[in-house]
Amino acid sequence: MRYLLVDGMLSGTGVRDATCGGYVDLAELGVLPNVVQLITGWLARYETAHYQQFDDPREVQALDEIGLELCGRLAQELPGNKIEYFSAARMEKLKFA
């Protein structure tokens, strides 16, 4: 079992190994290519919001909602792994159910 943390931190891949540290190479994660594309698109959007200093609360909310949806996708594709979400904009973990 792996403990993965979805986050939008700059210079990351969007998925961090919370046990061993460091970011996971999405190509080696073992998920469908469209999920990798969703993560990279979300990460690019997160980067833009970061450089705008997260000044739009609606965008932060949307990014967090997408991040939580990505957690759900990863949980489906990687059963038996622990998946959590960290909002880089809010600097806190958000509950993924």
N, C-alpha and C positions, 0 to 999 in steps of 0.2 A: 504494500500500500504506500502511495505517495501522498504527501500533504502539499497541495498546490494552492497558491494564492494569486488570484487574478487582480492585477493592479495596472494603473495607467501611468506609472512613474516614467519620467524621461529616461531615455537611453536603455530602457528595458524592452522585453519582448511581449509584455502583457501578462505573462505567466511566470510566477516565481516559485522555486522549490523552497518551501517554508522550513523544511527540515535541514537540508544540506546547504541552503543558501544559494544565491545566484539565480539567474534567469534561465528558463528552459528554452532550448531551441525548438521553435514551433514545428519545424520539419521533423523533429525526432519525437514529438509528443505523441504521435500515433492517432491523430484525429483526422477527420475528412478535410480535404483541401478547402472546401467552402467555409469551414469553421476557422481555419487559419486566416482566410481572407477577411472574415468578420472581425477577428481579433486585430489584425493589422489595420483595418479601416477604422475601428474604434480607437485604436492607439494613436493614429494620425489625428483624429478629431480631438482626442484628449490633449495631444501636444499643442494644438492650436489654442485650446482653452487655457492651457497652462501659460502660454506666452501672452495671453490676454488677462493674466492674473486671476482667472476664474471669476471674472467680474459679472458674468451672467448666471444668476441662480437657476434659471430654467435650463440652461445648457448643462450645468453641473448635475441637475436632477436627471436630465436625459442621459448623460454619460453614465451615471450611477445605475440607472435602470437597464441600460444596455449591458453594463458590466455584470449586473446580477443575472441577466438573461444568458450571458456567456458562461457564467458559472453553471447554469442549468444545462447548457449544451455540453459542457465538459463533463459534468456529472453523468449525463446519458452516455457519452462516448467512452468514458473512462470509469466504469463502475468499480467500486471497491476502493476508490481514492477519496481522500478528504479534500473538498474544494471550498475555499472561502474567498471573500471579496474585500479588498481594501480600497477605500476611496482616497485617492491621492489629493483630490481637491479639498475634501473635508478632513483629511489626515486621521481617518478612523476606519475600523472594520464595520461593515454593514452586514446585517443578518441576511444570510442566504438560506432559504428554506427549501 
